[in-house]
Amino acid sequence: MKVGVPKETAAGEARVALVPEVVRKLTAKGFEVAVEPGAGAGSMLSDAVYEDAGATISDDVWSADVVVKVAPPSDAEIAKLGGDTVLIGFLGPLSNPKTTQALADAGTTSFAMEAIPRISRAQSMDALSSQSNVAGYKSVLVATNHLGRFLPMMMTAAGTVPPAKVLVLGAGVAGLQAIATARRLGAQVTGYDVRAAVAEQVQSLGAQFLELQAGKGAEGEGGYARELTDEEKAAQQQELADKIATFDVVITTALVPGRPAPRLVTAQSVKKMKAGSVIVDLAGETGGNCELTEPGETVVRHDVTIVSPLNLPASMAEHSSSLYARNVQSLLELLLGEDGELHLDFDDEIVAGACITRDGEIVHPGAQKTVEAAAPAPEEAS
Ligand SMILES: NC(=O)c1ccc[n+]([C@@H]2O[C@H](COP(=O)([O-])OP(=O)(O)OC[C@H]3O[C@@H](n4cnc5c(N)ncnc54)[C@H](O)[C@@H]3O)[C@@H](O)[C@H]2O)c1
């Protein structure tokens, strides 16, 4: 069984899908691992350390039995995949219909890390969570970089400075990590989410839970929030507007899977904030939780800095890669039989749930819908 590890080519992608620690474990089990030259460079991992761990450094990674990637493959990369090669990586099944279609057309069997069901047995494979943890942590550091004040209370000979007030909107994986990080830095932290169940988690991190009437208890399926109705959205924005004005930092992480980012912070709310306040919007990829967010940019509006980093995990590539590689290793182990060869058991909930394309077909229902929605209307096509 040969595993190929390409060098990532997407702009700004510094992560790598396998790190030497995991390569060592795989080669000890009899795997052959081929790593493209320079694949680990963005994560400070030289070719030599991969070789020490038992990998071969080679340009021939695309025809391996399994190719493991971080970012979705480009068309050129899909064209290089071997006929029977299985692809594993973030594939954007709900946001990237072109890639899904190209993988189906190429006859590739592909597994998306973000489609792994969030069930207990799959926790060790949950790359969305491992990378969101990094993003949540880093979002606080990004905020502090743009903030002209301390996060902790400071007692100095020149006087006492009160702690900064940080509000985290959305208390899922990234949000809870942002809350924990801001607390560690001494800020006075408040967390908010529409799922009532997270109030206790927010409080257990030493933060206050912000309770709003609008959208309260909007639990959806599978532990996720449901999308709010238009009336609930308007009421939520209204209630939040008054609260937001009192914070120095707002970190937004609200997400309903497969939907545009909920708009929580309106332009009007930004206008009410104190000059010098900072918003870090993690939901830029899906349009942003703040109305004035420009995805991927840092802008100043009404004297408030609004930052929308799109790939924070890549900015901490050493740890992001290391956590991601362990997620990939767990999935690989699930896909293998006792004999160390690939045995794809599509009766397994995780294998079936994560599979996007197989035998020229798009088999993931969400990816299918996304591809259908992106198809040109019949009159456009003709
Ligand atoms: N920019 C980056 O570098 C980066 C990296 C990782 C994740 N992200 C993004 O961060 C966001 C959070 O990711 P996650 O893994 O923590 O997701 P998650 O599903 O664990 O958490 C999202 C939270 O948002 C809450 N939510 C949904 N609708 C809401 C609403 N209307 N009001 C308040 N809360 C609401 C949900 O209840 C949930 O707790 C996503 O948009 C994700 O794409 C960004």
The ligand as an SDF file (V2000), in Angstrom:
LIG
                    3D

 44 48  0  0  0  0  0  0  0  0999 V2000
  -11.0720   31.5950    8.7960 N   0  0  0  0  0  0  0  0  0  0  0  0
  -10.4750   30.4940    9.1900 C   0  0  0  0  0  0  0  0  0  0  0  0
   -9.2660   30.3550    9.1290 O   0  0  0  0  0  0  0  0  0  0  0  0
  -11.3210   29.3890    9.7240 C   0  0  0  0  0  0  0  0  0  0  0  0
  -10.7770   28.1720   10.1430 C   0  0  0  0  0  0  0  0  0  0  0  0
  -11.6170   27.2100   10.6980 C   0  0  0  0  0  0  0  0  0  0  0  0
  -12.9850   27.4680   10.7820 C   0  0  0  0  0  0  0  0  0  0  0  0
  -13.4640   28.6380   10.3160 N   0  0  0  0  0  0  0  0  0  0  0  0
  -14.8850   28.9920   10.3530 C   0  0  0  0  0  0  0  0  0  0  0  0
  -15.2260   29.2620   11.6800 O   0  0  0  0  0  0  0  0  0  0  0  0
  -16.6210   29.0480   11.8410 C   0  0  0  0  0  0  0  0  0  0  0  0
  -16.8690   28.1450   13.0330 C   0  0  0  0  0  0  0  0  0  0  0  0
  -16.3460   26.8430   12.8250 O   0  0  0  0  0  0  0  0  0  0  0  0
  -16.6020   25.7120   13.9140 P   0  0  0  0  0  0  0  0  0  0  0  0
  -15.8470   24.5190   13.4910 O   0  0  0  0  0  0  0  0  0  0  0  0
  -16.4040   26.2730   15.2620 O   0  0  0  0  0  0  0  0  0  0  0  0
  -18.1480   25.4290   13.6720 O   0  0  0  0  0  0  0  0  0  0  0  0
  -19.1850   24.8260   14.7300 P   0  0  0  0  0  0  0  0  0  0  0  0
  -20.2890   24.2440   13.9270 O   0  0  0  0  0  0  0  0  0  0  0  0
  -18.4870   23.9780   15.7260 O   0  0  0  0  0  0  0  0  0  0  0  0
  -19.6920   26.1500   15.4810 O   0  0  0  0  0  0  0  0  0  0  0  0
  -20.5400   27.1000   14.9030 C   0  0  0  0  0  0  0  0  0  0  0  0
  -21.4320   27.6370   16.0050 C   0  0  0  0  0  0  0  0  0  0  0  0
  -22.2430   28.6890   15.4670 O   0  0  0  0  0  0  0  0  0  0  0  0
  -23.4900   28.6190   16.1530 C   0  0  0  0  0  0  0  0  0  0  0  0
  -24.5150   29.3620   15.4210 N   0  0  0  0  0  0  0  0  0  0  0  0
  -25.1700   29.0420   14.2700 C   0  0  0  0  0  0  0  0  0  0  0  0
  -26.0420   29.9990   13.9290 N   0  0  0  0  0  0  0  0  0  0  0  0
  -25.9410   30.9640   14.8750 C   0  0  0  0  0  0  0  0  0  0  0  0
  -26.5780   32.2080   15.0620 C   0  0  0  0  0  0  0  0  0  0  0  0
  -27.5070   32.6490   14.2110 N   0  0  0  0  0  0  0  0  0  0  0  0
  -26.2460   32.9230   16.1370 N   0  0  0  0  0  0  0  0  0  0  0  0
  -25.2930   32.4820   17.0180 C   0  0  0  0  0  0  0  0  0  0  0  0
  -24.6550   31.3160   16.8920 N   0  0  0  0  0  0  0  0  0  0  0  0
  -24.9670   30.5560   15.8320 C   0  0  0  0  0  0  0  0  0  0  0  0
  -23.7640   27.1360   16.2260 C   0  0  0  0  0  0  0  0  0  0  0  0
  -24.7320   26.8130   17.2070 O   0  0  0  0  0  0  0  0  0  0  0  0
  -22.3820   26.5910   16.5670 C   0  0  0  0  0  0  0  0  0  0  0  0
  -22.1820   26.4680   17.9600 O   0  0  0  0  0  0  0  0  0  0  0  0
  -17.0950   28.4720   10.4970 C   0  0  0  0  0  0  0  0  0  0  0  0
  -17.6560   29.4950    9.7140 O   0  0  0  0  0  0  0  0  0  0  0  0
  -15.8240   27.9310    9.8900 C   0  0  0  0  0  0  0  0  0  0  0  0
  -15.8980   27.8670    8.4830 O   0  0  0  0  0  0  0  0  0  0  0  0
  -12.6640   29.6020    9.8000 C   0  0  0  0  0  0  0  0  0  0  0  0
  1  2  1  0
  2  3  2  0
  2  4  1  0
  4  5  1  0
  4 44  2  0
  5  6  2  0
  6  7  1  0
  7  8  2  0
  8  9  1  0
  8 44  1  0
  9 10  1  0
  9 42  1  0
 10 11  1  0
 11 12  1  0
 11 40  1  0
 12 13  1  0
 13 14  1  0
 14 15  2  0
 14 16  1  0
 14 17  1  0
 17 18  1  0
 18 19  2  0
 18 20  1  0
 18 21  1  0
 21 22  1  0
 22 23  1  0
 23 24  1  0
 23 38  1  0
 24 25  1  0
 25 26  1  0
 25 36  1  0
 26 27  1  0
 26 35  1  0
 27 28  2  0
 28 29  1  0
 29 30  1  0
 29 35  2  0
 30 31  1  0
 30 32  2  0
 32 33  1  0
 33 34  2  0
 34 35  1  0
 36 37  1  0
 36 38  1  0
 38 39  1  0
 40 41  1  0
 40 42  1  0
 42 43  1  0
M  CHG  2   8   1  16  -1
M  END
$$$$
